[in-house]
Amino acid sequence: MPSRRQFLVESAVATAALASTRMTAQPSEAAETWHLRTGIFSLCGQWKFEVDPGDNGTKELWSAADYSAERWHDVIVPHTWQIDPEHSDYRGIAWYRRAFDALPGWRDSLVRLEFEAVFHTATIWVNGQHAGDHSRKGYTSFSFDISPMIRWGEHNVIAVRVDNAFNEHMLPRGRSSDWANDGGIFRPVQLLVNPKTFVERADVEAVPNLSSGEAAITIATHCKNTSAKTWSGTASCRIFDDDGLTVDVSPARSLTIEAGKTEHLTLHEKLSHAKLWHFDSPHLYRLEVTLSDGRTEDLYETTFGIREFKINNGKFQLNGEAVQLMGVERMAGSNPKFGMAEPADWIEHDHLDMKYLNCVFTRVHWPQDQRVLDYCDRHGILMQTEIPSWGAATFKGMGAQPAADIMENGLEQLHEMVGRDRNHPSVVVWGLCNEIDGQNPAAYQFAKRMLEEAKRIDPTRLCSYASHSLRQTPEHDVAGLMDFIEANEYFGSWQKGDGKELNEHLDTLHATFPGKPIVISEYGYCACTAERPEGDDRRIEIMRTHDDVIRSKDFVEGAIFFCYNDYRTHMGDRGTGPLQQRVHGVVDLYGTQKASYSVLRSESSPIESMTVENRENAFHVVLKNRRTIPSYTLRGYSLMGVFYGQGDIPVEAQEAKLPELAAGQIAKLDLSFAPRETPLHVRFEVLRPTGFSAYSVDWKP
C-alpha cells in the first residue's frame, strides 16, 4: 500500500463508479467527501474498445467528444486485447472510450487522470482536448491534469489511443522480450481530486539503529502549487503503527509555494522502539503528510517499513543478521483468462502459492503491478524489480555506445520505477537489465550508466543485473561493477553440462569476483526445443542436483528458480493464440501444480529435515534448520500437529513454539494427543510467524 492511491473512498459514489460508465454524486456527498481531503474515484469497469490497424481513428477524430462509439465492443478495464483469440497476435493501435460526470464540489480542485500502466504508448484526450502522452514505457504509472478540460454539468468523455506494436526505440526493444507483450489499459485507472496545492509525492527513507532500537525517518516531500496565486500554509506529518496507533507527530512547518511551482520540503523524524520489517515479520508503518492553509488541506498517505538490507564481508544481511535466500520467479500475465490485466484475486492466488513454496526472495523482469508489491510488503517477500531491458538483441547494430534513444528510454523508465516504488520495504534491489551480453561495449556502457543513475537517485538500495555472459572471460562483464554478481545458469537445459560444469562455473566466478556475493538469478529446465520435450522428472532432477552444488558454495547468497509458472510469450514454442507459451514452470498457465511443485517447496524450505516418533500418541519431533542456502534464523516459528482419526476426520490439533534456531541448529519438541485410538495419520507443519507453512510431514503408522 505505497500511497493514497490505495485508499479508495468507500462511498456509494465510488461503488457506483465501478459498475457503470458514468460517475455521479449528489453535491452534499461531494462536499463531505472531497472538500478537504484527496479523493480517488475508480475508472475501472466498462469501457468501449476498438482495434485500429489502419490508424483511421486519428484521421476520423475518434478522440472527439461527440464521436459515436456505439458499435465498438464493451470491455472491462483493466483489459488487454491479447486474450481475445481474434486479436491475440495483433500488435498495433487500438482505442478505448468512456464517460464520467464531474461533481460540482470539484470546481475549485485539481482533477488528475491517472493510469497505473498502459502498454506501451498512450495518447489521452478529454472532451476532445489533448491531455497528454506517455510513450514507450509500458509498466509505470502516469497522470495528467484534466481540470481545464472538464465540462461541469455535462458528460465528460475520455479517449485513449494505445499502441503496442513492437518498437525498436524503447525497452523492451523490438521483439527482444521473452514475456507477454500485452497491449491495452491493463492496470487500474482512476481520477485523483486534490486541492490545487497538494503533496505530489513523499519519499521515505527509514534507517534503523540496530544497537539502540531507534529509527531515523527522512521524508522528502514534493509539494506542488498548481494555482495562479502564491500559497502559504503549513506542512506536518504523523506516523501510525500497523494497528493504527499514532507513534509520531511532527510540529507544523511553515511553507510558501509560488504559483505554478514545486517545493521540496524534507522532514526528519525519529522513532524509538522501532519494529523492523523482515520477511517473517513484515511490519509496516503508515505516514500521513498534511498541507493546510487554514481553509483547505491536502492529505497524502503512504506505507513504509524499517529495515536494513546490505552486504557485509561478502554476505547478505537483513537487519544485521546473515541470510542466504531462495525463491522462485513468477511471470505475470500468463493466465490466458486475464493476460496482463490480472485481477486482484489472481495476483493473490499466485503469491499465496509462492509463500507456500517458501519464496522469500524473487525478481521480476519488469516493473510490477502495485498490488504485487503491496502483497510482498504485507506478507514478506524480498523483491528485485527490474527495467525491461532483456536480451543481447537490445544492443544489436550499436557500436561502442548504446543508441541515444535506448539510453534515454532506460533512464526514463528507471526514474519512473524508482519514483513509484521506492517506499516499498519489500523492494531491496533495483534490477537494471537481463541477459544483455554484458561484454558487448554498448551493453556495458548502458548498464554502467544505469547503475550510476540508480545510485544517484536512490543510494540506499543494492543494484545488479542478471547476466548470462559470465561463462567466458567473466572479468570483462559489466557484472563486475554491480553490488553483487547475478548469474543465470541453465546447465542441462539451455547450456550443455550438468552439476560438474555448474560447480566449476561457480568457482570461477568466485575467483574472478572475490568478496562479492553471488546470486543464481535464474536456473531450471525449459522444454522449449524439440530435443527437450516436457518432462517434469527432468525439471526435478535439475532442481535437486543444482541445489546440491549451490549449497556447497558458501559464497552463494541467493538462488531464484525459474520459474513458478509456464508463461505466455510471443517467443513460445507451445500453444496457439492466447496460450502461446514456454513450458518452464512448476505450475501450468492455469495454476495447476506439477510434481515439481512439492519438490520446490521442500528444496526452498529453511527446514532441512523432520523426524517423527510416536510414543502412544505422544509424538517426539526433531527438526533441523538448514546450515546452508536457504539459511536464516528461525524466530517465532511453531510446530502444529493435526490428529486424523477414524473416517479420516481431524479430531485434535496441538501446537508448540519452536525455540529460536540459528543456521544448522536442531530443535526437539513433543506433541501429545488425547484420543486413545491409533491415528490414521498426523499432519505436522512448521509455521512461520506470519502463519504460512514452511515445512510439512504426514506421519502414518
HURAKA-V9010 format. One record per residue. N is the residue number from 1. SS is DSSP state (h for helix, s for strand, l for the rest). PSI is psi as a letter, one per 20 degrees, with the letter a starting at -180 (* if undefined). Layout:
n->(N/N)
ss->(SS/SS)
psi->(PSI/PSI)
//
This chain:
n->(1/2/3/4/5/6/7/8/9/10/11/12/13/14/15/16/17/18/19/20/21/22/23/24/25/26/27/28/29/30/31/32/33/34/35/36/37/38/39/40/41/42/43/44/45/46/47/48/49/50/51/52/53/54/55/56/57/58/59/60/61/62/63/64/65/66/67/68/69/70/71/72/73/74/75/76/77/78/79/80/81/82/83/84/85/86/87/88/89/90/91/92/93/94/95/96/97/98/99/100/101/102/103/104/105/106/107/108/109/110/111/112/113/114/115/116/117/118/119/120/121/122/123/124/125/126/127/128/129/130/131/132/133/134/135/136/137/138/139/140/141/142/143/144/145/146/147/148/149/150/151/152/153/154/155/156/157/158/159/160/161/162/163/164/165/166/167/168/169/170/171/172/173/174/175/176/177/178/179/180/181/182/183/184/185/186/187/188/189/190/191/192/193/194/195/196/197/198/199/200/201/202/203/204/205/206/207/208/209/210/211/212/213/214/215/216/217/218/219/220/221/222/223/224/225/226/227/228/229/230/231/232/233/234/235/236/237/238/239/240/241/242/243/244/245/246/247/248/249/250/251/252/253/254/255/256/257/258/259/260/261/262/263/264/265/266/267/268/269/270/271/272/273/274/275/276/277/278/279/280/281/282/283/284/285/286/287/288/289/290/291/292/293/294/295/296/297/298/299/300/301/302/303/304/305/306/307/308/309/310/311/312/313/314/315/316/317/318/319/320/321/322/323/324/325/326/327/328/329/330/331/332/333/334/335/336/337/338/339/340/341/342/343/344/345/346/347/348/349/350/351/352/353/354/355/356/357/358/359/360/361/362/363/364/365/366/367/368/369/370/371/372/373/374/375/376/377/378/379/380/381/382/383/384/385/386/387/388/389/390/391/392/393/394/395/396/397/398/399/400/401/402/403/404/405/406/407/408/409/410/411/412/413/414/415/416/417/418/419/420/421/422/423/424/425/426/427/428/429/430/431/432/433/434/435/436/437/438/439/440/441/442/443/444/445/446/447/448/449/450/451/452/453/454/455/456/457/458/459/460/461/462/463/464/465/466/467/468/469/470/471/472/473/474/475/476/477/478/479/480/481/482/483/484/485/486/487/488/489/490/491/492/493/494/495/496/497/498/499/500/501/502/503/504/505/506/507/508/509/510/511/512/513/514/515/516/517/518/519/520/521/522/523/524/525/526/527/528/529/530/531/532/533/534/535/536/537/538/539/540/541/542/543/544/545/546/547/548/549/550/551/552/553/554/555/556/557/558/559/560/561/562/563/564/565/566/567/568/569/570/571/572/573/574/575/576/577/578/579/580/581/582/583/584/585/586/587/588/589/590/591/592/593/594/595/596/597/598/599/600/601/602/603/604/605/606/607/608/609/610/611/612/613/614/615/616/617/618/619/620/621/622/623/624/625/626/627/628/629/630/631/632/633/634/635/636/637/638/639/640/641/642/643/644/645/646/647/648/649/650/651/652/653/654/655/656/657/658/659/660/661/662/663/664/665/666/667/668/669/670/671/672/673/674/675/676/677/678/679/680/681/682/683/684/685/686/687/688/689/690/691/692/693/694/695/696/697/698/699/700/701)
ss->(l/l/l/h/h/h/l/l/l/l/l/h/h/h/h/h/h/h/h/l/l/l/l/l/l/l/h/h/h/h/h/h/h/h/l/l/l/l/s/s/s/s/l/l/s/s/s/s/s/s/s/l/l/l/l/h/h/h/h/l/l/l/l/l/l/l/l/l/l/l/l/l/s/s/s/s/s/l/l/l/h/h/h/l/l/l/l/l/l/l/l/l/s/s/s/s/s/s/s/s/s/l/l/h/h/h/l/l/l/s/s/s/s/s/s/l/l/l/s/l/s/s/s/s/s/s/l/l/s/s/s/s/s/s/l/l/l/l/l/l/l/s/s/s/s/l/h/h/h/l/l/l/l/l/s/s/s/s/s/s/s/s/s/l/l/l/l/l/l/l/l/l/l/l/l/l/l/l/l/l/l/l/l/s/l/l/l/l/s/s/s/s/s/s/l/l/s/s/s/s/s/s/s/s/s/s/s/s/l/l/l/l/l/l/s/s/s/s/s/s/s/s/s/s/s/l/l/l/l/l/s/s/s/s/s/s/s/s/s/s/l/l/l/l/l/s/s/s/s/l/l/l/s/s/s/s/s/l/l/l/l/s/s/s/s/s/s/s/s/s/s/l/l/l/l/l/s/s/l/l/s/s/l/l/s/s/s/s/s/s/s/s/l/l/l/l/s/s/s/s/s/s/s/s/l/l/l/l/s/s/s/s/l/l/s/s/s/s/l/l/s/s/l/s/s/s/s/s/l/l/l/l/l/l/l/l/l/l/l/l/l/l/l/h/h/h/h/h/h/h/h/h/h/h/h/h/l/l/l/l/s/s/s/l/l/l/l/l/l/h/h/h/h/h/h/h/h/h/h/l/l/s/s/s/s/s/l/l/l/s/l/h/h/h/h/l/l/l/l/l/l/l/l/h/h/h/h/h/h/h/h/h/h/h/h/h/h/h/h/h/h/l/l/l/l/l/s/s/s/s/s/s/s/s/l/l/l/l/l/l/h/h/h/h/h/h/h/h/h/h/h/h/h/h/h/h/h/l/l/l/l/s/s/s/s/s/s/l/l/l/l/l/l/h/h/h/l/h/h/h/h/l/l/l/s/s/s/s/l/l/s/l/l/l/s/l/l/l/h/h/h/h/h/h/h/h/h/h/h/h/h/h/l/l/l/l/l/s/s/s/s/s/s/l/l/l/l/l/s/l/l/s/l/l/l/h/h/h/h/h/h/h/h/h/h/h/h/h/h/h/h/l/l/l/l/s/s/s/s/s/s/l/l/l/s/l/s/s/l/l/l/l/l/s/l/l/h/h/h/l/s/s/l/l/l/l/s/l/l/l/l/l/s/l/h/h/h/h/h/h/h/h/h/l/l/l/s/s/s/s/s/s/s/s/l/l/l/s/s/s/s/s/s/s/s/l/l/l/l/l/s/l/l/s/l/l/l/s/s/s/s/s/s/s/s/h/h/h/s/s/s/s/s/s/s/s/s/l/l/l/s/l/l/l/l/s/s/s/s/s/s/s/l/l/l/l/l/l/l/l/s/s/s/s/s/s/s/l/l/l/l/l/s/s/s/s/s/s/s/l/l)
psi->(m/h/r/i/h/i/m/p/p/n/r/h/g/h/g/h/h/h/i/r/i/q/p/q/q/q/h/h/g/g/g/g/h/i/g/h/q/p/q/p/p/p/j/r/b/p/r/q/q/p/q/m/h/j/l/h/h/g/h/j/l/i/i/q/h/j/p/p/k/h/i/r/q/p/r/o/p/q/q/p/i/i/i/o/h/h/j/h/j/p/o/b/p/r/q/q/q/r/q/q/p/p/q/h/i/i/h/j/r/p/p/q/o/p/p/h/p/p/p/i/p/p/p/p/q/p/k/i/p/p/h/r/q/o/p/k/n/j/j/q/q/q/q/q/o/j/g/i/i/p/o/p/j/r/q/p/p/p/p/p/p/p/p/k/q/p/p/i/k/r/p/q/p/c/j/h/q/m/a/o/m/p/q/r/n/j/r/q/q/r/p/p/o/r/r/i/p/r/o/h/q/o/p/p/o/o/o/q/o/i/g/i/j/r/p/p/o/p/o/o/q/o/p/p/o/j/r/j/q/p/p/p/b/q/p/r/q/q/p/q/r/h/j/i/p/p/i/p/p/q/q/p/p/q/p/p/p/q/p/j/r/p/p/o/p/p/p/p/r/p/p/q/l/p/p/q/p/q/h/i/m/m/p/q/q/p/p/p/p/p/p/p/j/i/g/q/q/p/p/p/q/q/q/r/q/o/q/o/o/r/p/o/l/j/q/p/p/o/l/i/q/p/p/p/q/q/a/q/p/p/o/r/j/i/p/i/h/h/b/i/m/p/r/h/h/h/g/h/g/h/h/g/g/h/h/h/j/k/o/i/p/r/r/q/i/q/p/r/p/h/h/g/h/g/g/h/g/h/i/m/p/p/p/o/q/q/p/l/o/p/q/h/i/h/j/p/j/q/c/i/q/q/q/h/h/g/g/g/g/g/h/g/h/g/g/h/g/g/h/h/j/h/i/o/h/h/o/i/p/o/p/h/r/p/l/j/m/j/i/p/g/g/g/g/h/g/h/g/h/g/g/g/h/g/h/g/i/n/i/i/q/q/q/r/q/o/q/j/k/j/h/q/l/h/i/i/q/i/h/i/i/r/h/r/p/p/p/p/p/l/p/j/e/h/q/q/a/b/h/g/h/g/g/h/g/h/h/g/g/h/h/h/m/p/i/p/q/p/p/n/i/p/q/b/p/p/m/j/r/h/i/m/q/p/o/h/h/h/g/g/g/g/g/g/h/h/h/g/g/g/i/i/o/i/i/o/i/q/p/o/p/o/a/g/q/q/q/p/q/i/i/q/i/q/r/r/c/i/j/p/r/p/o/i/r/i/q/a/h/j/j/p/q/r/h/i/g/h/g/h/g/g/h/i/q/i/p/h/q/p/q/p/p/p/m/l/j/o/p/p/p/p/q/p/p/q/h/r/p/p/p/r/p/o/p/j/r/r/p/p/p/p/p/o/b/p/j/l/p/o/i/q/p/q/q/q/p/q/r/p/o/r/p/i/r/q/q/p/q/p/p/q/q/h/p/h/q/p/q/g/r/p/o/p/p/p/p/r/h/i/i/q/p/h/q/q/p/o/p/q/*)
//
